[in-house]
Amino acid sequence: MDENEKIIVKMSNIHKSFPGVKALKGVDLVINKGEVHGLIGENGAGKSTLIKILMGAHGNFDEGDIYIEGERVEIKNPIQAEKHGLAAVYQDINLAEKLTVGENFFLGEIPLNKWGAVDWKRIYSETEKVLNDLDLNIDPKSPVNRLSTAEQAMILIAKIIHRESKVIIFDEPTALITKEETEQIFTLIRKLKEKDVGIIYISHRMEEIFTICDVVTVLKDGETVNRLPVSETDQKSIVAMMVGNSVDELYHMSERSLGKTVLEVKNLTRENSFFDVNLQLREGEALGFYGLVGSGMESVAKSLFGGEEYSSGEIFINNEKVNIKTPIDGIKNNICFLPEDRKSDGLAIKLDVTTNINLASYDNITTGGIINTTKENKNAVEFIEKLRIKTPSAKQRVKNLSGGNQQKVVFAKWLCGNSKIFIFDEPTVGVDVGARHEIYKIIEQILENGNSVILVSSYLPEIIGLTNRAMVFYEGECMDCIPKKEYGEEKFLNLASGVKG
């Protein structure tokens, strides 16, 4: 097979503009049979626009050509994309959760038997065959809502395979699953390679790119920076292509002196979630919470803010015992919480940047029920500049910002509200390397100003690089609190798996 015969998809000289923005400026992308092709770049680099053009969501692009197996094609909508053998697995898994696995497989094309009734036997036997071929031990009659997130993702992949897709796009498929579940996804991707399926793999996690991808294309500011085999590059080089910062700079904070104890927790317990948690947090300190999904660390963090009610134990702020049962109690005690799901829990996504930045501060700028709009606008402008939030104006709706800039708006909301203790739950999930670097700088500035941080993260480089001490959780128990001088990847992973010593 010559080189041209290997090519499934070729996108050539793709241009796309939106009002005031040139999103793509002559991008090229080539996907070969049996190849996992990493597509990476900062938020705003053009990845999503390029993929939406390929999948027919942006059918009217300005210039360029798309070829499928050597034939020039027009893809004006997602239905045409599917007919050309293109499919996508997105972070937000789109399945009918109350239906069975088999019903989801045949949704929209339910087979009928000779009497005109639903052919259930065919539905479940064909589904079972596809699952068995992929070594997936999942009951085709099981309702989807009983499956884990990873299993749901694999069902979606299996459904796509059943429809004989030639190219599958994986867009941040591991953002919300565990390390073990990620390995299951990777095993399935390798099986797809063996079937000569072409894979486009989009991820902000550099280690995944180097684990699963054969080739990588780097985009920056709507242009192709480079396309090269993964074996011929390394993480430092890729990061430099994307943002100009080395990976060493990314996970590094300057040393700082710590002040008095601002938060102390004694024997905090929440039934069926965590038990006997003890901790101290000092001024200027970043305390890490590390563990696997379901370890209880997120529940501890929410309880400190009042998002979940603890059963027993004591919380002291500045040596004074406090009763934190609701988020209002947390805010009154100068505690803030940045949730993992910023869109649902951290932002008023349909409102503008100004409103979101002031959400936690309206009591301070309101008199007699009337908002001081001068102060409201001043706050917005100040924090847009301080945090370098990329937005056309303060009146832009937050839903139209990139993930990294949405996260910065959440930071701005709490900084504007004069919080002292910042609890960050997975603050860089779904944001690119460049935005992650800027978020780390914001956290560093928060600490340098004498505030304190609890960083909840299942991403180990983040914990090791940014915190002074780290508590490791397993099944609701704090296994150990490790000082920075004793940090080691093996130690963290053993404790997070329930292995002491």
C-alpha positions in Angstrom: 0.0 0.0 0.0 1.5 3.3 -1.1 1.3 6.5 1.0 -1.7 7.9 -0.7 -3.7 4.7 -0.3 -3.2 4.9 3.5 -4.9 8.3 3.7 -8.5 8.3 4.8 -9.1 12.0 5.5 -7.2 15.0 4.0 -8.2 18.5 5.0 -6.3 21.0 2.8 -5.8 24.8 3.3 -8.9 25.2 5.5 -9.9 28.8 6.3 -12.8 29.8 8.6 -13.8 33.2 9.9 -16.3 34.4 12.5 -17.3 38.0 13.1 -14.1 39.7 14.2 -12.1 36.5 14.4 -10.0 34.5 11.9 -10.3 31.1 13.5 -8.4 29.0 10.9 -5.8 30.3 8.5 -4.9 27.6 6.0 -4.8 24.5 8.2 -3.9 21.1 6.8 -4.7 17.7 8.5 -4.0 14.2 7.1 -5.4 11.1 8.9 -4.1 7.6 7.8 -5.7 4.2 8.2 -4.8 2.5 11.5 -3.2 5.7 12.9 -3.9 7.6 16.2 -3.4 11.2 15.3 -3.1 13.7 18.2 -4.6 17.1 17.6 -3.4 19.6 20.2 -3.2 23.3 20.9 -4.4 25.9 23.3 -8.0 26.8 23.7 -8.7 29.1 20.8 -6.0 27.5 18.6 -8.6 26.2 16.2 -9.0 22.5 17.1 -12.8 22.6 17.7 -13.5 24.7 14.6 -11.5 22.3 12.5 -13.3 19.2 13.9 -16.7 20.9 13.5 -15.9 21.6 9.8 -15.0 17.9 9.3 -18.2 16.7 11.1 -20.4 19.1 9.2 -21.3 21.5 12.0 -19.5 24.3 10.2 -20.4 23.3 6.6 -19.9 26.8 5.2 -16.2 27.4 5.8 -14.4 30.1 3.8 -11.8 28.2 1.8 -10.2 24.8 1.4 -10.9 21.2 0.5 -11.9 17.9 2.2 -11.0 14.5 0.7 -12.3 11.1 1.9 -10.1 8.3 0.5 -8.9 10.5 -2.3 -12.3 11.8 -3.4 -13.1 15.5 -2.8 -16.4 15.8 -0.8 -18.7 18.4 0.6 -19.8 17.9 4.2 -22.6 20.4 4.9 -24.1 18.7 7.9 -23.5 15.9 10.5 -25.7 13.5 8.5 -23.4 13.8 5.5 -20.4 13.3 7.8 -21.9 10.1 9.1 -22.5 8.8 5.6 -18.8 9.4 4.8 -17.9 7.2 7.7 -17.0 10.0 10.2 -18.0 9.8 13.9 -17.1 11.5 17.1 -16.9 10.6 20.8 -17.2 13.8 22.9 -16.6 14.5 26.6 -20.3 14.8 27.1 -21.5 11.3 26.3 -24.8 11.5 24.3 -26.7 8.3 25.1 -30.4 7.7 26.1 -29.6 6.8 29.7 -33.0 5.2 30.5 -32.8 2.8 27.5 -30.7 -0.4 27.4 -27.4 -0.8 25.7 -29.0 -2.6 22.8 -31.7 0.0 22.3 -29.0 2.7 22.2 -27.2 0.7 19.5 -30.2 0.7 17.2 -31.7 4.1 18.2 -33.1 5.6 15.0 -33.0 2.4 13.1 -34.9 -0.1 15.2 -35.2 -3.4 13.2 -38.6 -5.0 12.8 -39.5 -8.7 12.3 -41.7 -10.1 9.6 -44.8 -9.4 11.7 -43.9 -5.7 12.0 -42.9 -5.9 15.7 -39.6 -4.8 17.2 -37.0 -7.6 16.6 -35.6 -7.7 20.1 -33.7 -10.9 19.4 -31.7 -9.2 16.6 -31.1 -6.1 18.6 -29.6 -7.9 21.6 -27.7 -10.6 19.6 -26.0 -8.1 17.2 -25.2 -5.8 20.2 -23.7 -8.8 22.1 -21.6 -9.8 19.1 -20.0 -6.3 18.7 -19.4 -6.1 22.5 -17.7 -9.6 22.5 -15.6 -8.7 19.5 -14.2 -5.7 21.5 -13.8 -7.8 24.7 -16.4 -5.7 26.5 -18.1 -7.6 29.3 -21.3 -5.5 29.3 -24.8 -6.9 29.3 -26.6 -5.6 26.2 -29.9 -5.6 28.2 -28.4 -3.4 30.9 -29.9 0.2 31.2 -27.2 2.7 30.3 -27.7 4.7 33.5 -26.4 1.7 35.5 -23.0 1.8 33.7 -19.9 3.8 34.7 -18.9 6.9 32.7 -16.1 4.9 31.0 -18.5 2.0 30.2 -20.9 4.5 28.6 -18.0 5.9 26.5 -17.1 2.4 25.4 -20.8 1.7 24.5 -20.8 4.8 22.3 -17.5 3.7 20.7 -18.9 0.2 20.1 -22.1 1.7 18.5 -19.9 3.8 16.2 -17.9 0.6 15.2 -21.2 -1.2 14.5 -22.0 1.5 11.9 -18.6 0.8 10.3 -17.1 4.3 10.8 -13.8 4.9 9.0 -12.6 7.8 11.2 -13.4 8.4 14.9 -12.7 11.6 16.7 -12.1 11.4 20.5 -12.5 14.8 22.0 -11.2 14.8 25.7 -12.6 11.3 26.3 -10.8 10.8 29.6 -11.5 14.2 31.3 -14.0 12.7 33.8 -12.8 9.1 34.3 -10.2 7.3 36.4 -6.8 6.2 35.4 -8.0 2.5 35.2 -10.9 3.5 33.0 -8.6 5.5 30.8 -6.6 2.3 30.2 -9.8 0.6 29.1 -10.4 3.4 26.6 -6.9 3.1 25.3 -7.3 -0.7 24.9 -10.3 -0.1 22.8 -8.5 2.5 20.6 -5.7 0.0 20.0 -8.3 -2.5 18.8 -9.6 0.1 16.4 -6.1 0.6 15.0 -6.0 -3.1 14.2 -9.2 -2.7 12.2 -7.5 0.1 10.2 -9.8 2.8 11.7 -8.3 6.3 11.7 -8.3 8.1 15.0 -8.2 11.8 15.8 -7.3 12.2 19.5 -7.8 15.6 21.2 -6.5 16.0 24.8 -5.0 18.6 27.0 -3.2 15.8 28.9 0.3 15.6 27.4 1.1 12.2 28.9 -2.0 10.7 27.0 -0.7 12.1 23.7 2.6 10.3 24.2 0.9 7.1 25.4 -1.6 6.5 22.7 -0.8 8.7 19.6 1.4 7.8 16.6 1.5 11.3 15.1 0.7 14.8 16.4 -0.4 18.0 14.7 0.1 21.2 16.7 -2.2 24.2 16.1 -1.6 27.7 17.3 -3.6 30.8 16.6 -5.5 29.1 13.8 -2.4 27.8 11.9 -0.5 24.5 11.7 2.7 24.8 13.7 4.0 21.3 13.0 3.0 17.7 12.1 5.5 15.0 13.3 5.7 11.5 14.6 5.4 11.3 18.4 8.5 9.2 18.5 10.5 12.2 17.2 9.5 14.7 19.8 9.0 15.1 23.6 6.7 16.9 26.0 8.9 19.9 26.5 9.1 20.5 22.7 5.4 20.2 22.2 4.6 22.6 25.1 7.1 25.1 23.6 5.4 24.8 20.2 2.0 25.5 21.8 2.7 28.3 24.2 6.4 29.1 24.4 6.7 27.8 28.0 8.7 24.7 29.1 7.0 22.0 31.1 9.4 22.7 33.9 8.1 26.2 34.2 4.5 24.9 34.1 4.5 23.0 37.4 6.7 25.2 39.5 6.0 27.8 42.2 8.5 29.9 44.1 9.1 29.1 47.8 7.3 31.3 50.3 7.2 31.7 54.1 4.0 30.5 55.8 2.0 32.4 58.4 -0.4 31.5 61.2 -2.9 28.7 61.1 -6.1 30.0 59.5 -8.1 26.7 59.3 -8.1 23.7 61.6 -10.3 20.7 61.2 -10.8 18.0 63.9 -12.3 14.6 63.3 -14.6 15.7 60.5 -16.9 12.9 59.4 -19.7 12.6 56.9 -21.5 9.2 57.0 -20.8 7.0 54.0 -18.4 9.5 52.5 -15.4 10.2 54.8 -14.4 9.9 58.5 -12.1 11.4 61.1 -10.4 13.9 58.8 -7.9 16.2 60.6 -6.0 19.1 59.0 -4.4 22.4 59.5 -4.0 25.1 56.8 -1.7 28.1 57.2 -1.5 31.6 55.6 0.2 31.4 52.2 0.0 27.6 52.1 -1.2 25.3 49.3 -2.5 22.1 50.8 -3.2 19.3 48.3 -6.0 16.7 48.4 -5.1 13.7 46.2 -6.9 10.5 45.5 -8.8 8.5 42.9 -12.4 9.2 41.9 -14.6 8.2 44.8 -11.9 8.6 47.5 -13.9 11.1 49.4 -11.6 14.1 48.9 -14.2 16.0 46.9 -16.8 15.5 49.7 -14.3 16.8 52.3 -13.7 19.9 50.3 -17.4 20.6 49.7 -18.1 20.1 53.5 -15.5 22.7 54.4 -17.4 25.2 52.3 -20.9 24.1 53.3 -21.8 22.4 50.0 -22.3 19.1 51.8 -23.3 18.8 55.5 -20.8 16.9 57.7 -22.2 14.5 60.4 -19.7 15.3 63.2 -16.4 17.0 63.9 -15.2 20.6 64.4 -14.0 23.4 62.2 -12.0 26.4 63.5 -11.1 29.5 61.5 -8.5 31.8 63.1 -8.8 29.7 66.3 -12.5 30.3 66.6 -15.0 27.4 66.2 -17.4 27.9 63.4 -20.6 26.1 62.2 -20.5 25.7 58.4 -23.6 24.0 57.2 -24.4 25.9 54.0 -22.4 27.7 51.3 -23.7 31.0 52.8 -21.9 30.0 56.1 -18.7 29.3 54.0 -18.9 32.7 52.3 -19.5 34.5 55.6 -16.3 32.9 56.9 -14.3 34.1 53.8 -14.1 30.6 52.3 -14.8 30.1 48.5 -15.2 27.0 46.5 -14.3 26.6 42.8 -16.2 23.5 41.6 -15.0 21.0 39.1 -18.1 21.6 36.9 -17.7 25.3 36.4 -20.6 25.6 33.9 -23.3 24.1 36.1 -22.0 25.1 39.6 -19.6 28.0 39.2 -21.1 30.4 36.7 -24.3 31.9 35.5 -23.4 30.7 32.0 -26.0 32.7 30.1 -25.2 36.0 31.8 -22.3 38.4 30.9 -18.8 38.6 32.3 -19.6 41.7 34.4 -22.5 40.0 36.2 -20.5 36.8 36.8 -17.5 38.6 38.3 -19.7 40.5 40.7 -21.9 37.6 41.7 -20.3 37.1 45.2 -19.9 40.9 45.7 -23.3 42.4 45.1 -24.0 42.9 48.8 -20.9 45.2 48.9 -22.0 47.4 46.0 -25.7 47.6 46.6 -27.5 50.2 48.7 -31.3 50.1 49.4 -31.7 47.4 46.7 -30.0 49.5 44.0 -26.7 48.3 42.5 -23.9 50.8 42.1 -23.2 50.2 38.4 -20.1 52.3 38.4 -18.5 50.0 41.0 -19.9 46.9 39.2 -18.3 47.9 36.0 -15.1 48.9 37.7 -14.8 45.5 39.4 -15.3 43.8 36.0 -12.7 45.9 34.2 -10.2 45.5 37.0 -10.3 41.7 37.1 -10.5 41.2 33.3 -7.2 43.1 33.2 -5.7 41.4 36.3 -6.4 37.9 35.2 -6.0 38.6 31.5 -9.5 37.3 30.6 -9.8 37.1 26.9 -13.2 38.6 26.0 -14.4 41.0 23.4 -16.0 43.1 26.1 -17.2 42.9 29.7 -20.7 42.4 28.3 -19.8 39.2 26.5 -21.9 36.2 27.6 -19.7 33.8 29.6 -21.0 30.8 27.6 -19.1 32.2 24.5 -15.7 32.2 26.3 -13.2 29.4 26.1 -12.9 26.9 29.0 -9.8 28.6 30.4 -11.3 32.0 30.3 -14.5 30.7 31.9 -12.4 29.4 34.7 -10.7 32.7 35.1 -14.1 34.4 35.5 -14.8 32.0 38.4 -11.5 33.0 40.0 -12.4 36.7 39.5 -15.8 36.2 41.2 -14.1 35.0 44.4 -11.2 37.4 44.3 -13.6 40.3 43.9 -15.5 39.0 47.0 -12.4 39.2 49.2 -12.1 35.5 50.0 -9.2 34.3 52.2 -9.4 30.5 51.9 -9.7 29.2 48.4 -10.8 25.6 47.7 -10.1 24.6 44.1 -11.7 21.3 42.9 -9.9 20.1 39.8 -9.3 23.7 38.6 -7.7 22.8 35.3 -10.0 20.0 34.0 -10.8 20.7 30.4 -8.4 23.6 29.9 -5.3 23.6 27.7 -1.7 23.9 28.7 -1.5 27.6 28.1 -4.6 28.4 30.2 -3.4 26.0 32.8 -0.1 27.9 33.1 -2.0 31.1 33.6 -4.3 29.6 36.2 -1.3 28.4 38.2 0.1 31.9 38.1 -3.2 33.2 39.5 -3.0 30.6 42.3 0.6 31.7 43.1 -0.5 35.3 43.3 -3.4 34.3 45.7 -0.8 32.7 48.0 1.7 35.5 47.8 -1.1 37.9 49.0 -1.3 35.9 52.2 -4.4 33.8 51.3 -4.5 30.0 51.6 -5.4 27.3 49.1 -6.7 23.7 49.2 -6.1 22.2 45.8 -8.2 19.1 45.1 -6.7 17.2 42.1 -6.5 13.7 40.7 -3.7 15.0 38.4 -0.5 14.1 40.2 1.9 16.5 38.5 -0.3 19.4 39.7 -0.2 18.2 43.3 3.6 17.5 43.3 4.4 20.8 41.6 2.1 23.3 43.3 1.5 22.3 47.0 3.5 22.5 50.3 1.9 19.4 51.8 -0.6 16.9 50.4 -3.2 14.7 52.1 -3.9 11.4 50.2 -7.4 9.9 50.4 -8.6 6.3 50.0 -12.2 5.2 50.6 -13.0 8.1 52.8 -9.8 7.9 54.9 -6.8 10.2 54.9 -4.0 7.7 54.5 -1.2 10.2 55.2 -0.3 13.9 55.0 3.0 14.1 53.1 5.4 17.1 53.4 6.9 18.4 50.1 10.4 17.0 50.9 9.0 13.5 50.9 7.0 13.7 47.7 7.3 10.8 45.3 5.0 9.5 42.6 5.2 5.9 43.8 4.3 6.9 47.3 1.3 8.9 46.2 0.0 6.1 44.0 0.4 3.5 46.7 -1.4 5.5 49.3 -4.2 6.4 46.8 -4.6 2.6 46.2 -4.9 1.9 49.9 -1.3 0.7 50.4 0.5 2.1 53.5 4.1 2.0 54.3 
